[in-house]
Amino acid sequence: MSTNYIGAVERGEKIPSLKTFIDILNTFSASVDMVLSDVLQEGYQLRQLNLAIR
């Protein structure tokens, strides 16, 4: 992977495949929950709000 590709992923210009995402996490010794914690928590809150409205 090139630094340009990694930069594009960081800026949201590219979305890596699952395999590439796992490779990036392994390279940086990062866990999925550490990287996605804000995204998953926000998604959970939105889902909870939608259920409360119904």
PDB file of N, CA, C and O in Angstrom:
ATOM      1  N   MET A   1       0.842  -1.179   0.000  1.00  0.00           N
ATOM      2  CA  MET A   1       0.000   0.000   0.000  1.00  0.00           C
ATOM      3  C   MET A   1       0.883   1.237   0.000  1.00  0.00           C
ATOM      4  O   MET A   1       1.900   1.300   0.692  1.00  0.00           O
ATOM      5  N   SER A   2       0.488   2.181  -0.761  1.00  0.00           N
ATOM      6  CA  SER A   2       1.260   3.416  -0.830  1.00  0.00           C
ATOM      7  C   SER A   2       0.781   4.399   0.233  1.00  0.00           C
ATOM      8  O   SER A   2      -0.325   4.282   0.761  1.00  0.00           O
ATOM      9  N   THR A   3       1.631   5.361   0.530  1.00  0.00           N
ATOM     10  CA  THR A   3       1.237   6.396   1.486  1.00  0.00           C
ATOM     11  C   THR A   3       0.100   7.237   0.915  1.00  0.00           C
ATOM     12  O   THR A   3      -0.741   7.735   1.663  1.00  0.00           O
ATOM     13  N   ASN A   4       0.073   7.395  -0.407  1.00  0.00           N
ATOM     14  CA  ASN A   4      -1.027   8.139  -1.031  1.00  0.00           C
ATOM     15  C   ASN A   4      -2.359   7.430  -0.791  1.00  0.00           C
ATOM     16  O   ASN A   4      -3.365   8.077  -0.502  1.00  0.00           O
ATOM     17  N   TYR A   5      -2.365   6.099  -0.910  1.00  0.00           N
ATOM     18  CA  TYR A   5      -3.594   5.329  -0.689  1.00  0.00           C
ATOM     19  C   TYR A   5      -4.049   5.452   0.765  1.00  0.00           C
ATOM     20  O   TYR A   5      -5.229   5.678   1.036  1.00  0.00           O
ATOM     21  N   ILE A   6      -3.112   5.304   1.693  1.00  0.00           N
ATOM     22  CA  ILE A   6      -3.443   5.422   3.117  1.00  0.00           C
ATOM     23  C   ILE A   6      -4.000   6.816   3.408  1.00  0.00           C
ATOM     24  O   ILE A   6      -4.969   6.953   4.154  1.00  0.00           O
ATOM     25  N   GLY A   7      -3.394   7.844   2.824  1.00  0.00           N
ATOM     26  CA  GLY A   7      -3.891   9.203   2.999  1.00  0.00           C
ATOM     27  C   GLY A   7      -5.302   9.367   2.461  1.00  0.00           C
ATOM     28  O   GLY A   7      -6.131  10.037   3.077  1.00  0.00           O
ATOM     29  N   ALA A   8      -5.579   8.753   1.306  1.00  0.00           N
ATOM     30  CA  ALA A   8      -6.917   8.820   0.712  1.00  0.00           C
ATOM     31  C   ALA A   8      -7.936   8.119   1.609  1.00  0.00           C
ATOM     32  O   ALA A   8      -9.072   8.578   1.729  1.00  0.00           O
ATOM     33  N   VAL A   9      -7.545   7.025   2.232  1.00  0.00           N
ATOM     34  CA  VAL A   9      -8.434   6.326   3.167  1.00  0.00           C
ATOM     35  C   VAL A   9      -8.699   7.221   4.380  1.00  0.00           C
ATOM     36  O   VAL A   9      -9.842   7.342   4.821  1.00  0.00           O
ATOM     37  N   GLU A  10      -7.661   7.842   4.915  1.00  0.00           N
ATOM     38  CA  GLU A  10      -7.822   8.723   6.075  1.00  0.00           C
ATOM     39  C   GLU A  10      -8.738   9.908   5.773  1.00  0.00           C
ATOM     40  O   GLU A  10      -9.508  10.340   6.631  1.00  0.00           O
ATOM     41  N   ARG A  11      -8.651  10.426   4.559  1.00  0.00           N
ATOM     42  CA  ARG A  11      -9.486  11.567   4.169  1.00  0.00           C
ATOM     43  C   ARG A  11     -10.888  11.158   3.746  1.00  0.00           C
ATOM     44  O   ARG A  11     -11.730  12.015   3.481  1.00  0.00           O
ATOM     45  N   GLY A  12     -11.145   9.868   3.681  1.00  0.00           N
ATOM     46  CA  GLY A  12     -12.455   9.378   3.281  1.00  0.00           C
ATOM     47  C   GLY A  12     -12.665   9.375   1.779  1.00  0.00           C
ATOM     48  O   GLY A  12     -13.798   9.243   1.315  1.00  0.00           O
ATOM     49  N   GLU A  13     -11.600   9.517   1.018  1.00  0.00           N
ATOM     50  CA  GLU A  13     -11.697   9.508  -0.441  1.00  0.00           C
ATOM     51  C   GLU A  13     -11.762   8.087  -0.997  1.00  0.00           C
ATOM     52  O   GLU A  13     -12.301   7.866  -2.081  1.00  0.00           O
ATOM     53  N   LYS A  14     -11.223   7.145  -0.268  1.00  0.00           N
ATOM     54  CA  LYS A  14     -11.229   5.737  -0.656  1.00  0.00           C
ATOM     55  C   LYS A  14     -11.760   4.918   0.508  1.00  0.00           C
ATOM     56  O   LYS A  14     -11.555   5.258   1.673  1.00  0.00           O
ATOM     57  N   ILE A  15     -12.444   3.836   0.171  1.00  0.00           N
ATOM     58  CA  ILE A  15     -12.912   2.896   1.188  1.00  0.00           C
ATOM     59  C   ILE A  15     -12.200   1.572   0.927  1.00  0.00           C
ATOM     60  O   ILE A  15     -12.378   0.969  -0.131  1.00  0.00           O
ATOM     61  N   PRO A  16     -11.398   1.120   1.882  1.00  0.00           N
ATOM     62  CA  PRO A  16     -10.648  -0.111   1.654  1.00  0.00           C
ATOM     63  C   PRO A  16     -11.544  -1.348   1.725  1.00  0.00           C
ATOM     64  O   PRO A  16     -12.596  -1.341   2.365  1.00  0.00           O
ATOM     65  N   SER A  17     -11.106  -2.387   1.065  1.00  0.00           N
ATOM     66  CA  SER A  17     -11.807  -3.669   1.198  1.00  0.00           C
ATOM     67  C   SER A  17     -11.601  -4.168   2.627  1.00  0.00           C
ATOM     68  O   SER A  17     -10.750  -3.654   3.353  1.00  0.00           O
ATOM     69  N   LEU A  18     -12.370  -5.156   3.019  1.00  0.00           N
ATOM     70  CA  LEU A  18     -12.242  -5.695   4.369  1.00  0.00           C
ATOM     71  C   LEU A  18     -10.840  -6.239   4.607  1.00  0.00           C
ATOM     72  O   LEU A  18     -10.257  -6.015   5.668  1.00  0.00           O
ATOM     73  N   LYS A  19     -10.301  -6.947   3.632  1.00  0.00           N
ATOM     74  CA  LYS A  19      -8.945  -7.496   3.771  1.00  0.00           C
ATOM     75  C   LYS A  19      -7.923  -6.374   3.950  1.00  0.00           C
ATOM     76  O   LYS A  19      -7.044  -6.464   4.807  1.00  0.00           O
ATOM     77  N   THR A  20      -8.036  -5.333   3.153  1.00  0.00           N
ATOM     78  CA  THR A  20      -7.105  -4.203   3.259  1.00  0.00           C
ATOM     79  C   THR A  20      -7.268  -3.508   4.606  1.00  0.00           C
ATOM     80  O   THR A  20      -6.280  -3.119   5.228  1.00  0.00           O
ATOM     81  N   PHE A  21      -8.513  -3.351   5.060  1.00  0.00           N
ATOM     82  CA  PHE A  21      -8.778  -2.743   6.364  1.00  0.00           C
ATOM     83  C   PHE A  21      -8.100  -3.539   7.475  1.00  0.00           C
ATOM     84  O   PHE A  21      -7.480  -2.963   8.368  1.00  0.00           O
ATOM     85  N   ILE A  22      -8.217  -4.848   7.418  1.00  0.00           N
ATOM     86  CA  ILE A  22      -7.578  -5.712   8.424  1.00  0.00           C
ATOM     87  C   ILE A  22      -6.062  -5.589   8.340  1.00  0.00           C
ATOM     88  O   ILE A  22      -5.385  -5.544   9.367  1.00  0.00           O
ATOM     89  N   ASP A  23      -5.528  -5.534   7.126  1.00  0.00           N
ATOM     90  CA  ASP A  23      -4.077  -5.361   6.963  1.00  0.00           C
ATOM     91  C   ASP A  23      -3.607  -4.043   7.580  1.00  0.00           C
ATOM     92  O   ASP A  23      -2.565  -3.995   8.234  1.00  0.00           O
ATOM     93  N   ILE A  24      -4.380  -2.977   7.370  1.00  0.00           N
ATOM     94  CA  ILE A  24      -4.030  -1.679   7.955  1.00  0.00           C
ATOM     95  C   ILE A  24      -4.053  -1.762   9.477  1.00  0.00           C
ATOM     96  O   ILE A  24      -3.129  -1.283  10.135  1.00  0.00           O
ATOM     97  N   LEU A  25      -5.103  -2.367  10.046  1.00  0.00           N
ATOM     98  CA  LEU A  25      -5.192  -2.513  11.502  1.00  0.00           C
ATOM     99  C   LEU A  25      -4.005  -3.304  12.048  1.00  0.00           C
ATOM    100  O   LEU A  25      -3.416  -2.928  13.062  1.00  0.00           O
ATOM    101  N   ASN A  26      -3.659  -4.395  11.378  1.00  0.00           N
ATOM    102  CA  ASN A  26      -2.528  -5.208  11.834  1.00  0.00           C
ATOM    103  C   ASN A  26      -1.215  -4.445  11.736  1.00  0.00           C
ATOM    104  O   ASN A  26      -0.353  -4.583  12.603  1.00  0.00           O
ATOM    105  N   THR A  27      -1.055  -3.649  10.701  1.00  0.00           N
ATOM    106  CA  THR A  27       0.171  -2.869  10.537  1.00  0.00           C
ATOM    107  C   THR A  27       0.357  -1.891  11.683  1.00  0.00           C
ATOM    108  O   THR A  27       1.470  -1.707  12.176  1.00  0.00           O
ATOM    109  N   PHE A  28      -0.724  -1.268  12.103  1.00  0.00           N
ATOM    110  CA  PHE A  28      -0.647  -0.281  13.172  1.00  0.00           C
ATOM    111  C   PHE A  28      -0.938  -0.867  14.553  1.00  0.00           C
ATOM    112  O   PHE A  28      -1.021  -0.124  15.531  1.00  0.00           O
ATOM    113  N   SER A  29      -1.094  -2.189  14.646  1.00  0.00           N
ATOM    114  CA  SER A  29      -1.417  -2.862  15.910  1.00  0.00           C
ATOM    115  C   SER A  29      -2.631  -2.222  16.581  1.00  0.00           C
ATOM    116  O   SER A  29      -2.639  -1.971  17.786  1.00  0.00           O
ATOM    117  N   ALA A  30      -3.640  -1.970  15.777  1.00  0.00           N
ATOM    118  CA  ALA A  30      -4.874  -1.345  16.274  1.00  0.00           C
ATOM    119  C   ALA A  30      -5.994  -2.376  16.234  1.00  0.00           C
ATOM    120  O   ALA A  30      -6.012  -3.259  15.377  1.00  0.00           O
ATOM    121  N   SER A  31      -6.921  -2.250  17.168  1.00  0.00           N
ATOM    122  CA  SER A  31      -8.069  -3.152  17.183  1.00  0.00           C
ATOM    123  C   SER A  31      -9.239  -2.498  16.457  1.00  0.00           C
ATOM    124  O   SER A  31      -9.305  -1.275  16.331  1.00  0.00           O
ATOM    125  N   VAL A  32     -10.150  -3.322  15.987  1.00  0.00           N
ATOM    126  CA  VAL A  32     -11.318  -2.819  15.267  1.00  0.00           C
ATOM    127  C   VAL A  32     -12.161  -1.938  16.178  1.00  0.00           C
ATOM    128  O   VAL A  32     -12.623  -0.878  15.757  1.00  0.00           O
ATOM    129  N   ASP A  33     -12.366  -2.364  17.423  1.00  0.00           N
ATOM    130  CA  ASP A  33     -13.197  -1.562  18.321  1.00  0.00           C
ATOM    131  C   ASP A  33     -12.556  -0.221  18.630  1.00  0.00           C
ATOM    132  O   ASP A  33     -13.261   0.767  18.836  1.00  0.00           O
ATOM    133  N   MET A  34     -11.227  -0.169  18.665  1.00  0.00           N
ATOM    134  CA  MET A  34     -10.550   1.098  18.907  1.00  0.00           C
ATOM    135  C   MET A  34     -10.768   2.053  17.731  1.00  0.00           C
ATOM    136  O   MET A  34     -10.994   3.246  17.933  1.00  0.00           O
ATOM    137  N   VAL A  35     -10.700   1.539  16.525  1.00  0.00           N
ATOM    138  CA  VAL A  35     -10.833   2.368  15.333  1.00  0.00           C
ATOM    139  C   VAL A  35     -12.285   2.766  15.082  1.00  0.00           C
ATOM    140  O   VAL A  35     -12.557   3.898  14.682  1.00  0.00           O
ATOM    141  N   LEU A  36     -13.208   1.854  15.310  1.00  0.00           N
ATOM    142  CA  LEU A  36     -14.607   2.099  14.972  1.00  0.00           C
ATOM    143  C   LEU A  36     -15.481   2.488  16.167  1.00  0.00           C
ATOM    144  O   LEU A  36     -16.699   2.587  16.017  1.00  0.00           O
ATOM    145  N   SER A  37     -14.908   2.705  17.321  1.00  0.00           N
ATOM    146  CA  SER A  37     -15.715   2.934  18.520  1.00  0.00           C
ATOM    147  C   SER A  37     -16.669   4.118  18.364  1.00  0.00           C
ATOM    148  O   SER A  37     -17.832   4.018  18.756  1.00  0.00           O
ATOM    149  N   ASP A  38     -16.211   5.220  17.809  1.00  0.00           N
ATOM    150  CA  ASP A  38     -17.101   6.375  17.636  1.00  0.00           C
ATOM    151  C   ASP A  38     -18.195   6.079  16.632  1.00  0.00           C
ATOM    152  O   ASP A  38     -19.345   6.468  16.834  1.00  0.00           O
ATOM    153  N   VAL A  39     -17.857   5.407  15.568  1.00  0.00           N
ATOM    154  CA  VAL A  39     -18.824   5.092  14.519  1.00  0.00           C
ATOM    155  C   VAL A  39     -19.878   4.126  15.047  1.00  0.00           C
ATOM    156  O   VAL A  39     -21.074   4.334  14.847  1.00  0.00           O
ATOM    157  N   LEU A  40     -19.434   3.085  15.713  1.00  0.00           N
ATOM    158  CA  LEU A  40     -20.370   2.090  16.214  1.00  0.00           C
ATOM    159  C   LEU A  40     -21.243   2.649  17.319  1.00  0.00           C
ATOM    160  O   LEU A  40     -22.438   2.356  17.372  1.00  0.00           O
ATOM    161  N   GLN A  41     -20.675   3.436  18.188  1.00  0.00           N
ATOM    162  CA  GLN A  41     -21.459   4.011  19.280  1.00  0.00           C
ATOM    163  C   GLN A  41     -22.509   4.956  18.715  1.00  0.00           C
ATOM    164  O   GLN A  41     -23.653   4.941  19.171  1.00  0.00           O
ATOM    165  N   GLU A  42     -22.154   5.765  17.745  1.00  0.00           N
ATOM    166  CA  GLU A  42     -23.105   6.686  17.136  1.00  0.00           C
ATOM    167  C   GLU A  42     -24.215   5.911  16.440  1.00  0.00           C
ATOM    168  O   GLU A  42     -25.389   6.258  16.570  1.00  0.00           O
ATOM    169  N   GLY A  43     -23.855   4.869  15.707  1.00  0.00           N
ATOM    170  CA  GLY A  43     -24.859   4.047  15.046  1.00  0.00           C
ATOM    171  C   GLY A  43     -25.803   3.422  16.047  1.00  0.00           C
ATOM    172  O   GLY A  43     -27.006   3.343  15.802  1.00  0.00           O
ATOM    173  N   TYR A  44     -25.273   2.977  17.171  1.00  0.00           N
ATOM    174  CA  TYR A  44     -26.099   2.379  18.222  1.00  0.00           C
ATOM    175  C   TYR A  44     -27.060   3.413  18.788  1.00  0.00           C
ATOM    176  O   TYR A  44     -28.233   3.111  19.005  1.00  0.00           O
ATOM    177  N   GLN A  45     -26.578   4.633  19.031  1.00  0.00           N
ATOM    178  CA  GLN A  45     -27.426   5.683  19.576  1.00  0.00           C
ATOM    179  C   GLN A  45     -28.541   6.036  18.603  1.00  0.00           C
ATOM    180  O   GLN A  45     -29.681   6.233  19.022  1.00  0.00           O
ATOM    181  N   LEU A  46     -28.238   6.118  17.315  1.00  0.00           N
ATOM    182  CA  LEU A  46     -29.259   6.431  16.323  1.00  0.00           C
ATOM    183  C   LEU A  46     -30.300   5.328  16.260  1.00  0.00           C
ATOM    184  O   LEU A  46     -31.495   5.611  16.171  1.00  0.00           O
ATOM    185  N   ARG A  47     -29.871   4.091  16.304  1.00  0.00           N
ATOM    186  CA  ARG A  47     -30.798   2.951  16.284  1.00  0.00           C
ATOM    187  C   ARG A  47     -31.687   2.992  17.519  1.00  0.00           C
ATOM    188  O   ARG A  47     -32.887   2.732  17.432  1.00  0.00           O
ATOM    189  N   GLN A  48     -31.107   3.316  18.661  1.00  0.00           N
ATOM    190  CA  GLN A  48     -31.879   3.386  19.895  1.00  0.00           C
ATOM    191  C   GLN A  48     -32.903   4.519  19.809  1.00  0.00           C
ATOM    192  O   GLN A  48     -34.034   4.363  20.267  1.00  0.00           O
ATOM    193  N   LEU A  49     -32.520   5.654  19.229  1.00  0.00           N
ATOM    194  CA  LEU A  49     -33.440   6.780  19.069  1.00  0.00           C
ATOM    195  C   LEU A  49     -34.590   6.397  18.136  1.00  0.00           C
ATOM    196  O   LEU A  49     -35.743   6.720  18.421  1.00  0.00           O
ATOM    197  N   ASN A  50     -34.296   5.717  17.035  1.00  0.00           N
ATOM    198  CA  ASN A  50     -35.340   5.291  16.119  1.00  0.00           C
ATOM    199  C   ASN A  50     -36.317   4.344  16.790  1.00  0.00           C
ATOM    200  O   ASN A  50     -37.516   4.412  16.521  1.00  0.00           O
ATOM    201  N   LEU A  51     -35.841   3.475  17.645  1.00  0.00           N
ATOM    202  CA  LEU A  51     -36.725   2.551  18.349  1.00  0.00           C
ATOM    203  C   LEU A  51     -37.597   3.290  19.355  1.00  0.00           C
ATOM    204  O   LEU A  51     -38.756   2.928  19.561  1.00  0.00           O
ATOM    205  N   ALA A  52     -37.037   4.331  19.985  1.00  0.00           N
ATOM    206  CA  ALA A  52     -37.795   5.093  20.974  1.00  0.00           C
ATOM    207  C   ALA A  52     -38.923   5.890  20.319  1.00  0.00           C
ATOM    208  O   ALA A  52     -39.973   6.102  20.926  1.00  0.00           O
ATOM    209  N   ILE A  53     -38.702   6.326  19.089  1.00  0.00           N
ATOM    210  CA  ILE A  53     -39.701   7.131  18.383  1.00  0.00           C
ATOM    211  C   ILE A  53     -40.897   6.276  17.974  1.00  0.00           C
ATOM    212  O   ILE A  53     -42.032   6.755  17.976  1.00  0.00           O
ATOM    213  N   ARG A  54     -40.654   5.038  17.631  1.00  0.00           N
ATOM    214  CA  ARG A  54     -41.723   4.150  17.166  1.00  0.00           C
ATOM    215  C   ARG A  54     -42.586   3.817  18.281  1.00  0.00           C
ATOM    216  O   ARG A  54     -43.555   3.076  18.113  1.00  0.00           O
TER     217      ARG A  54
END
